[in-house]
Amino acid sequence: MAEASSTEEPRDFSVIAGGPFFDLLLKLHLSGSDLELLHRRLLVLTPIAWLPLFFFSVVAGMNVLHSFLRDVEVHVRFLVALPVLLSAELIVHTRMRPMVRAFVDREIVYPQDLPRFYRSVKSAIRLRNSIALELGILIFVYCLGPWITLHRIDLENPHWYAMPGARLSLTTAGWWYVFVSVPIVQFILLRWYARLVIWFRFLWQVSRMSLHLIPTHPDRSAGIGFLGRSAYAFSPILFAEGTLLAGLVASEILYQGKSLLSFKWQIGGVIAFFIFVVMAPLFVFTLKMARAKRQGLAEYGLLAQQYVTKFEKKWVLGVSDAPPENLLGVADIQSLADLGNSYSLVRDMRLVPFGLQDISRLVVATAVPLLPLMLTIFPPEELIFRIYKLLF
């Protein structure tokens, strides 16, 4: 009876649909149980972050409004990055649930390990729903967030958010910016990082189980190549990170007179870092995949040796006891070719459940927001030509 109940544990695990913030959105009718009503979240949270800044700047006068409208980084952060981060929740929720079910549906987890697998799912759900986790994020945002924001403020020149002098004086828009708008983005972003940690922890626990990895699987990842494709679900997060970086660099280029090329190492480093953050959890399967590949090479190598020895005796040396056959269309030839293909699949099996194509798509997702900045170096027609040559 206990065994039956263990196999009835929920398999619809989502790293998104849970937690105090999610429960608050449900009570406010800004989300459904499956993260529906995205348009409501966008129409509420985005204006809360950006619209008061615009309103207070208008009230403060044309000089302040002009300074606000010129702040590219602020508009990119609240009108592009924040909506993308909110939209990514629905995308990840939809794409990730089948990935978790696939461990069971594809019989990758052995039946005797199913109770342990479901315990890992429930453990991840408890962590996702943790009040302490999101409360800790909120405390961090309001203890260190304003301090970080204030230390990034230019103390030498007046801006829409502050008037430097003997002591820094925030405008009304500045107060909203430091204590409402920025914390909203920081909370959403740090909540995403926490979800990535939960996903990493879950995959690590699964990797410690006995897994049915098949080295001849056509995905060249022993049957878990779907995990590499699962990383596409995080593309919107990488796009949002690229957008935040693009806004920061754009402000430096447009108003500080710097060149895009002076940021090439920083841009490359940021892109590489976030790609690593998304793909790193998949490396937990490397040891098991390497073991499956070694075992596959040994087993299929032995099988191939036995087969080609008999094949050579029968068709090359003619020492087989079997009666002679017509070589044309014989099944032994096709079987030899099939065996060779199987051995090639084992030999070419990757040691991680993703390939270069998976990485390249994530690189593109992160780098796309930076493309408009290329217009500061190349004219539009030359930029289009260079992109065309790169892609085709």
TAGIHU-V63134 format. One record per backbone hydrogen bond with DSSP energy under -1.0 kcal/mol. CO is the residue of the C=O (numbers start at 1). NH is the residue of the N-H. E is the energy in kcal/mol with one decimal. If there is no record, write none. Layout:
co = (CO | CO)
nh = (NH | NH)
e = (E | E)
//
This chain:
co = (1 | 2 | 3 | 5 | 11 | 16 | 19 | 20 | 21 | 22 | 23 | 24 | 25 | 26 | 32 | 37 | 38 | 39 | 40 | 41 | 44 | 45 | 46 | 47 | 50 | 51 | 52 | 53 | 54 | 55 | 56 | 61 | 62 | 63 | 64 | 65 | 66 | 68 | 70 | 71 | 72 | 73 | 74 | 75 | 76 | 76 | 77 | 80 | 81 | 82 | 83 | 84 | 87 | 88 | 89 | 90 | 91 | 92 | 93 | 96 | 97 | 98 | 101 | 101 | 102 | 103 | 103 | 104 | 108 | 110 | 111 | 113 | 114 | 115 | 116 | 117 | 118 | 119 | 120 | 121 | 122 | 123 | 124 | 125 | 127 | 130 | 131 | 132 | 133 | 134 | 135 | 136 | 137 | 138 | 139 | 140 | 140 | 144 | 145 | 146 | 147 | 149 | 161 | 162 | 169 | 171 | 172 | 173 | 174 | 175 | 176 | 176 | 177 | 180 | 181 | 182 | 183 | 184 | 185 | 186 | 187 | 188 | 189 | 190 | 191 | 192 | 193 | 194 | 195 | 196 | 197 | 198 | 199 | 200 | 201 | 202 | 203 | 206 | 210 | 211 | 214 | 217 | 220 | 221 | 222 | 224 | 225 | 226 | 229 | 230 | 231 | 232 | 234 | 235 | 236 | 237 | 238 | 239 | 240 | 241 | 242 | 243 | 244 | 245 | 246 | 247 | 248 | 249 | 250 | 251 | 252 | 252 | 259 | 260 | 261 | 263 | 264 | 265 | 266 | 267 | 268 | 269 | 270 | 271 | 272 | 273 | 274 | 275 | 276 | 279 | 280 | 281 | 282 | 283 | 285 | 286 | 287 | 288 | 289 | 290 | 291 | 292 | 293 | 294 | 295 | 296 | 297 | 298 | 299 | 300 | 301 | 302 | 303 | 304 | 305 | 306 | 307 | 308 | 309 | 310 | 311 | 312 | 312 | 313 | 327 | 331 | 332 | 333 | 334 | 335 | 336 | 337 | 338 | 339 | 340 | 341 | 342 | 343 | 344 | 346 | 352 | 355 | 356 | 357 | 358 | 359 | 360 | 361 | 362 | 363 | 364 | 367 | 368 | 370 | 371 | 372 | 373 | 374 | 374 | 379 | 380 | 381 | 382 | 383 | 384 | 385 | 386 | 387 | 388)
nh = (5 | 6 | 7 | 8 | 13 | 18 | 23 | 24 | 25 | 26 | 27 | 28 | 30 | 29 | 35 | 41 | 42 | 43 | 44 | 45 | 48 | 49 | 50 | 51 | 54 | 55 | 56 | 57 | 58 | 59 | 60 | 65 | 66 | 67 | 68 | 69 | 70 | 71 | 72 | 75 | 76 | 77 | 78 | 79 | 80 | 81 | 82 | 84 | 85 | 86 | 87 | 88 | 91 | 92 | 93 | 94 | 95 | 96 | 97 | 100 | 101 | 102 | 104 | 105 | 106 | 108 | 109 | 107 | 212 | 113 | 114 | 117 | 118 | 119 | 120 | 121 | 122 | 123 | 124 | 125 | 126 | 127 | 128 | 129 | 130 | 134 | 135 | 136 | 137 | 138 | 139 | 140 | 141 | 142 | 143 | 144 | 145 | 148 | 149 | 150 | 151 | 152 | 171 | 159 | 163 | 175 | 176 | 177 | 178 | 179 | 180 | 181 | 182 | 184 | 185 | 186 | 187 | 188 | 189 | 190 | 191 | 192 | 193 | 194 | 195 | 196 | 197 | 198 | 199 | 200 | 201 | 202 | 203 | 204 | 205 | 206 | 207 | 209 | 110 | 213 | 217 | 220 | 350 | 224 | 214 | 227 | 229 | 230 | 232 | 233 | 234 | 235 | 238 | 239 | 240 | 241 | 242 | 243 | 244 | 245 | 246 | 247 | 248 | 249 | 250 | 251 | 252 | 253 | 254 | 255 | 256 | 258 | 262 | 263 | 264 | 267 | 268 | 269 | 270 | 271 | 272 | 273 | 274 | 275 | 276 | 277 | 278 | 279 | 280 | 282 | 283 | 284 | 285 | 286 | 289 | 290 | 291 | 292 | 293 | 294 | 295 | 296 | 297 | 298 | 299 | 300 | 301 | 302 | 303 | 304 | 305 | 306 | 307 | 308 | 309 | 310 | 311 | 312 | 313 | 314 | 315 | 316 | 317 | 319 | 330 | 335 | 336 | 337 | 338 | 339 | 340 | 341 | 342 | 343 | 344 | 345 | 346 | 347 | 348 | 349 | 354 | 359 | 360 | 361 | 362 | 363 | 364 | 365 | 366 | 367 | 368 | 370 | 371 | 373 | 374 | 375 | 376 | 377 | 378 | 383 | 384 | 385 | 386 | 387 | 388 | 389 | 390 | 391 | 392)
e = (-2.0 | -1.7 | -1.2 | -1.1 | -2.1 | -2.6 | -2.4 | -2.4 | -2.1 | -2.1 | -2.2 | -1.9 | -3.1 | -1.3 | -1.8 | -1.5 | -2.4 | -2.2 | -1.1 | -2.5 | -1.7 | -1.7 | -2.1 | -1.5 | -1.6 | -2.7 | -3.0 | -1.6 | -2.2 | -2.3 | -1.7 | -2.4 | -3.0 | -2.0 | -2.4 | -2.8 | -1.3 | -1.4 | -1.7 | -1.6 | -2.6 | -2.2 | -2.3 | -2.4 | -1.2 | -2.7 | -1.8 | -2.0 | -2.6 | -2.1 | -2.5 | -2.3 | -1.5 | -3.0 | -2.4 | -2.1 | -2.4 | -2.6 | -1.0 | -1.6 | -2.0 | -1.8 | -1.1 | -3.0 | -2.3 | -1.4 | -2.1 | -1.6 | -3.7 | -1.9 | -1.3 | -2.5 | -2.8 | -1.9 | -1.7 | -1.9 | -2.6 | -2.3 | -2.2 | -2.2 | -2.4 | -2.0 | -2.6 | -2.2 | -1.1 | -1.4 | -2.5 | -2.4 | -1.8 | -2.3 | -2.6 | -2.4 | -2.5 | -2.1 | -1.7 | -2.5 | -1.0 | -2.6 | -2.6 | -3.0 | -1.6 | -1.0 | -1.7 | -2.6 | -2.8 | -2.3 | -1.9 | -2.5 | -2.7 | -2.3 | -1.8 | -2.5 | -2.5 | -1.7 | -1.6 | -2.8 | -2.8 | -2.3 | -2.6 | -2.9 | -2.3 | -1.6 | -2.0 | -2.3 | -1.9 | -2.2 | -1.9 | -2.1 | -2.4 | -2.4 | -2.7 | -2.3 | -2.4 | -2.4 | -2.1 | -2.2 | -2.4 | -1.8 | -1.2 | -1.5 | -1.9 | -2.0 | -3.1 | -1.6 | -1.8 | -1.8 | -1.3 | -1.3 | -1.5 | -1.5 | -1.5 | -2.1 | -1.9 | -2.8 | -2.4 | -2.4 | -2.6 | -2.2 | -2.4 | -2.2 | -2.5 | -2.5 | -1.9 | -2.6 | -2.8 | -1.8 | -1.5 | -2.3 | -3.1 | -2.1 | -1.1 | -1.7 | -1.0 | -1.9 | -1.3 | -3.1 | -2.5 | -2.5 | -2.5 | -2.5 | -2.4 | -2.4 | -2.3 | -2.1 | -2.2 | -2.2 | -1.8 | -2.3 | -2.9 | -1.6 | -1.8 | -1.2 | -1.4 | -1.7 | -2.4 | -2.8 | -2.1 | -2.3 | -2.3 | -2.4 | -2.5 | -2.5 | -2.8 | -2.1 | -2.9 | -3.0 | -1.6 | -2.1 | -2.5 | -2.6 | -2.2 | -2.4 | -2.3 | -3.0 | -1.8 | -1.7 | -2.6 | -2.8 | -2.1 | -2.2 | -3.1 | -1.6 | -3.1 | -2.4 | -1.8 | -2.5 | -2.0 | -2.0 | -2.7 | -2.5 | -2.0 | -2.3 | -2.3 | -2.3 | -2.2 | -2.0 | -1.8 | -2.7 | -2.4 | -1.0 | -1.0 | -1.6 | -2.8 | -1.8 | -1.4 | -2.3 | -2.3 | -2.2 | -1.9 | -2.4 | -2.3 | -1.7 | -1.7 | -1.1 | -2.2 | -1.5 | -1.8 | -1.9 | -2.9 | -2.3 | -2.6 | -1.9 | -2.4 | -2.4 | -2.4 | -2.3 | -2.0 | -2.2 | -2.7)
//
